[in-house]
Amino acid sequence: KMEAKREEMSMALKQVIIELYSNGEKVSVIARTINRSLASVYRVVRRFESSGSVENLSRPGRPRSIDNREYRRLQRIVNRDRRAPLKEVTELFNENRTSSVSQKTIKRRLKENGYFRGVYKKKVVIKNANRKKRMSWCREKRWWNVQNQWSKVIFSDESQICVGENNRVYVWKKAGEGWRPDLVARQNGRKFSIMVWGCLCFHGVGTLCRVEGNINSDKYIDILDTNLWPVIARHFPDGAYLFQDDNAPVHRSRITQEYIARNRIKNMSWPAQSPDINIIENIWLYIKRKLQSRIHNINSADELFQHTLQIWQDINLNYVRNLYNSIPRRIQQVIRLKGHLTKY
């Protein structure tokens, strides 16, 4: 009678097989002698010849609670509603299962496949025409390096600085998914608000000024006249610089362009809807995060500006250099995502 299927062979029997095999017995004869299948005896002999031992190889742990087929069902649940909390995802997954899995197991399995729980991003939708322009611009700049080109660029921008309530909405997302419409939303609520203009170069942060009221062309020209030239004189006395600003109407107005041409400011082209390439956006985010820890000490817009200015002046040069070093990666990421906004 042959052995039961998957029956474990004892170590003593394995040693008998090896002893008979070493004495010249054929495998088929050994199988009949010990009343075991030919395949079982072959496995023991092959293991002995390959490793010199008949010990079983170490085995993996218990079977996974969520196999590949079940994971695909879990993925469909998450993709149907990216805002679903972990508890709800777990309950939906456990429906019609003979054995339930914990929230911790669900979270771990999703994390293994790149999903994480993150906050909604601010809503930004790029027009198709602007996506093409971003792609074209990035392809032109893809061979620029930091030392020879990007280190000569002065980045600039305006930003509204707000402190107050921050209503966070969490969603399931994966790295590299960009700014999909179902993963972005607007943030509401604020306590105090100011508008500032600042510029940044490879040698550190430049000047930061407060903008009162709405900005127009005349006000923008006055900002450049007062705040840009000191940075150029200090860090680029040889005139080897490029000035970057985005495509806001006041930046591209006839009056502003005449001022730039008249003063021979070396202005670089810039693709529309490209905050992820402009590294000064990271500076604004850095400042806003720092301000959150000071919110209880801010009781007016004037105090908000003073705290903002202090954080701006304390920004480390290494942080600025790291931002410049990230620009080539940003360019490649835009190309890879075919013009969509990137994680930056």
C-alpha positions in Angstrom: 0.0 0.0 0.0 1.4 3.4 -1.0 1.7 6.3 1.6 -1.1 8.8 2.1 -0.8 12.0 0.0 1.5 14.6 1.6 2.5 12.3 4.4 5.7 13.4 6.0 8.6 10.9 5.6 10.5 10.2 8.8 14.2 11.0 9.1 15.0 7.3 9.8 13.3 6.2 6.6 15.2 8.8 4.6 18.5 7.5 6.0 17.5 4.0 4.9 16.9 5.3 1.4 20.3 7.0 1.2 22.1 3.9 2.7 20.5 1.6 0.1 21.2 4.1 -2.7 24.8 4.4 -1.6 25.1 0.7 -1.8 24.2 0.7 -5.4 20.5 -0.1 -5.3 18.3 1.4 -8.0 15.7 3.9 -7.0 12.8 1.7 -8.3 14.0 -1.2 -6.2 14.3 1.1 -3.1 10.7 2.3 -3.7 9.3 -1.2 -3.8 11.4 -2.3 -0.8 10.2 0.5 1.6 6.7 0.7 0.0 7.0 4.3 -1.1 6.3 6.1 -4.4 9.1 6.4 -6.9 8.7 10.2 -6.9 9.1 10.4 -3.1 12.4 8.3 -3.2 13.7 10.5 -6.1 13.1 13.6 -4.1 15.1 12.3 -1.2 18.0 11.2 -3.4 18.1 14.5 -5.4 18.1 16.5 -2.2 21.0 14.4 -0.8 23.0 14.7 -4.0 22.5 18.5 -4.2 23.0 19.4 -0.6 24.6 16.4 1.1 21.7 16.2 3.5 18.2 14.9 3.7 16.9 17.6 6.0 13.8 19.5 4.9 14.4 23.0 3.5 13.1 25.8 5.7 9.4 26.5 4.9 7.6 29.8 4.6 5.3 30.9 7.4 1.5 30.5 7.4 -0.4 31.3 4.2 -1.2 35.0 3.7 -4.6 36.2 5.0 -5.1 38.1 1.7 -3.9 36.2 -1.4 -3.3 37.8 -4.8 -6.9 37.2 -5.9 -8.4 38.7 -2.8 -6.1 41.6 -3.0 -7.5 42.5 -6.4 -10.9 42.7 -4.8 -9.5 44.9 -2.0 -8.0 47.2 -4.7 -11.3 47.5 -6.4 -13.0 48.5 -3.1 -10.4 51.2 -2.5 -10.4 52.5 -6.1 -14.3 52.9 -6.0 -14.1 55.4 -3.1 -10.7 56.8 -2.3 -12.1 58.7 0.6 -13.4 55.6 2.4 -12.0 55.2 5.9 -10.0 52.2 6.8 -12.8 50.8 9.0 -15.3 51.0 6.1 -12.8 49.4 3.6 -12.2 46.5 6.1 -15.9 45.9 6.6 -16.6 45.8 2.8 -13.7 43.4 2.3 -14.9 41.1 5.1 -18.3 40.7 3.6 -19.0 37.2 2.5 -15.7 35.9 3.8 -15.5 32.9 6.1 -12.8 34.5 8.2 -12.4 38.2 8.8 -9.1 40.1 8.6 -8.2 43.0 10.8 -7.8 46.7 9.9 -4.1 46.3 10.6 -3.8 43.5 8.0 -5.8 45.6 5.4 -3.6 48.6 5.9 -0.4 46.5 5.7 -1.4 44.8 2.5 -2.3 48.1 0.9 1.0 49.7 2.0 2.9 46.8 0.4 1.3 47.7 -2.9 2.0 51.4 -2.7 -1.3 52.8 -1.2 -1.1 55.2 1.7 -3.5 57.5 3.5 -2.9 61.1 2.6 -4.5 64.5 2.6 -6.5 65.9 -0.3 -4.3 68.2 -2.4 -5.5 71.6 -3.5 -7.4 71.4 -6.7 -5.4 72.2 -9.8 -6.6 71.1 -13.2 -4.2 71.6 -16.1 -5.7 72.4 -19.5 -4.6 70.1 -22.4 -3.0 73.0 -24.2 -0.9 73.8 -21.2 0.1 70.2 -20.7 1.6 70.2 -24.2 3.4 73.4 -23.5 4.8 72.0 -20.2 6.0 68.9 -22.1 7.6 71.0 -24.8 9.3 73.3 -22.3 10.6 70.4 -20.2 12.0 68.6 -23.2 14.0 71.8 -24.0 15.3 72.0 -20.5 15.9 68.3 -19.8 19.7 68.5 -20.5 20.2 71.6 -18.3 22.3 70.9 -15.2 22.4 72.7 -11.9 26.0 74.0 -12.0 25.9 75.5 -15.4 22.3 76.6 -15.9 19.8 76.3 -13.0 22.2 77.9 -10.5 21.9 81.1 -12.5 18.1 81.2 -12.3 16.4 83.6 -9.8 13.0 82.1 -9.0 10.2 84.5 -7.9 6.5 84.4 -7.0 3.7 85.9 -5.0 1.9 83.9 -2.3 -1.0 84.4 0.0 -0.1 83.3 3.6 -3.0 82.3 5.7 -3.3 80.9 9.2 -6.4 79.5 10.8 -8.5 76.4 10.5 -7.3 73.6 8.4 -10.0 71.1 7.5 -8.2 67.9 6.3 -9.8 65.3 4.1 -7.9 62.0 3.8 -7.9 59.8 0.7 -6.2 56.6 -0.4 -3.5 57.3 -3.0 -0.4 55.8 -4.5 3.0 57.4 -5.3 3.2 58.9 -8.8 -0.5 59.3 -9.3 -0.1 63.1 -9.7 -3.0 65.5 -9.4 -6.0 63.3 -10.4 -9.3 65.1 -10.0 -10.6 62.5 -7.4 -7.5 63.1 -5.2 -7.7 66.8 -4.9 -10.0 69.3 -3.2 -10.1 72.9 -2.0 -9.1 73.8 1.6 -11.4 76.2 3.4 -11.1 78.4 6.5 -8.6 81.0 7.6 -7.9 83.4 10.4 -5.4 86.0 9.1 -4.1 86.5 5.6 -1.3 88.5 3.9 0.1 88.6 0.4 3.9 88.5 -0.1 6.4 88.5 -2.9 9.8 86.9 -2.7 12.7 85.7 -4.8 15.2 82.9 -4.4 18.6 82.1 -5.9 21.2 79.4 -5.6 23.1 81.5 -3.0 20.0 81.6 -0.6 16.7 83.4 -0.2 16.5 86.9 -1.6 14.2 89.6 -0.5 10.7 89.2 0.9 8.2 92.0 0.8 4.6 92.4 1.8 2.1 93.3 -0.9 -0.8 95.6 0.2 -4.1 95.2 -1.6 -4.5 93.8 -5.1 -1.3 93.7 -7.2 -1.3 95.5 -10.6 1.4 96.2 -13.2 2.6 99.4 -11.5 2.8 97.7 -8.1 4.7 94.7 -9.6 7.2 97.0 -11.4 7.8 98.8 -8.1 8.4 95.4 -6.4 11.0 94.5 -9.0 12.6 97.9 -8.9 13.0 97.7 -5.1 13.7 94.1 -4.4 15.1 92.3 -7.5 18.1 94.6 -8.3 19.8 94.2 -4.8 19.8 90.4 -5.4 21.3 90.8 -8.9 23.9 93.2 -7.7 24.9 91.0 -4.8 25.0 87.6 -6.4 25.3 88.2 -10.1 27.5 91.3 -10.6 28.6 89.9 -14.0 25.0 89.8 -15.2 25.0 86.0 -15.7 21.5 85.4 -14.4 18.0 84.5 -15.6 14.9 85.9 -13.9 11.9 83.6 -13.6 8.3 84.7 -13.0 5.1 82.9 -13.9 2.5 83.9 -16.4 0.2 85.9 -14.2 -1.4 88.8 -16.1 0.5 91.5 -14.2 3.8 89.7 -15.1 3.0 89.6 -18.8 1.2 92.9 -19.2 2.5 95.4 -21.8 3.7 97.8 -19.1 5.6 95.1 -17.3 7.2 93.8 -20.4 8.3 97.3 -21.5 9.9 97.8 -18.0 11.7 94.4 -18.4 12.9 95.3 -21.9 13.9 98.8 -21.0 16.0 97.6 -18.0 17.4 94.6 -19.9 16.2 92.1 -17.3 17.1 88.7 -18.6 13.7 87.0 -18.3 13.2 83.3 -19.0 10.2 81.7 -20.6 7.9 79.8 -18.2 5.1 77.2 -18.9 1.7 78.1 -17.6 0.3 76.1 -14.6 3.7 74.9 -13.5 4.0 75.4 -9.7 5.6 72.0 -9.4 8.7 73.2 -11.3 9.0 76.5 -9.5 11.0 75.6 -6.4 9.9 78.8 -4.5 6.6 77.0 -4.1 8.3 74.6 -1.7 9.6 77.6 0.3 6.0 78.9 0.6 4.9 75.4 1.8 7.8 75.3 4.3 6.8 78.7 5.7 3.1 77.8 6.0 4.0 74.6 7.9 6.3 76.4 10.2 3.6 79.0 10.9 1.2 76.3 12.1 3.3 75.9 15.3 3.1 79.6 15.9 -0.5 80.2 15.2 -1.4 80.9 18.9 1.2 83.7 19.0 -0.3 85.5 15.9 -3.0 88.0 16.6 -2.9 90.2 13.6 -1.8 90.4 10.0 1.2 92.5 11.0 2.3 89.8 13.4 1.7 87.2 10.7 4.1 89.0 8.3 6.8 89.4 11.1 6.7 85.6 11.7 6.8 84.9 8.0 9.8 87.2 7.5 11.6 85.6 10.4 11.1 82.1 9.0 12.1 83.3 5.5 15.4 84.7 6.8 16.2 81.6 8.8 15.9 79.2 5.8 19.0 77.1 5.6 21.2 77.4 2.5 21.5 73.6 2.3 17.7 73.4 1.9 17.8 75.9 -0.9 20.6 74.0 -2.7 18.7 70.7 -2.3 15.7 72.4 -4.0 17.9 73.5 -6.9 19.3 70.0 -7.2 15.8 68.6 -7.5 15.0 70.6 -10.6 16.3 68.0 -13.2 14.2 65.3 -11.4 11.1 67.6 -11.6 11.7 68.0 -15.4 12.0 64.3 -15.9 8.8 63.6 -13.8 6.8 66.1 -15.9 7.9 64.3 -19.1 7.1 60.9 -17.6 3.6 62.0 -16.5 3.0 63.6 -19.9 2.5 67.1 -18.6 0.4 66.4 -15.6 1.3 67.9 -12.2 3.9 66.0 -10.3 4.4 65.2 -6.6 6.6 68.3 -6.3 
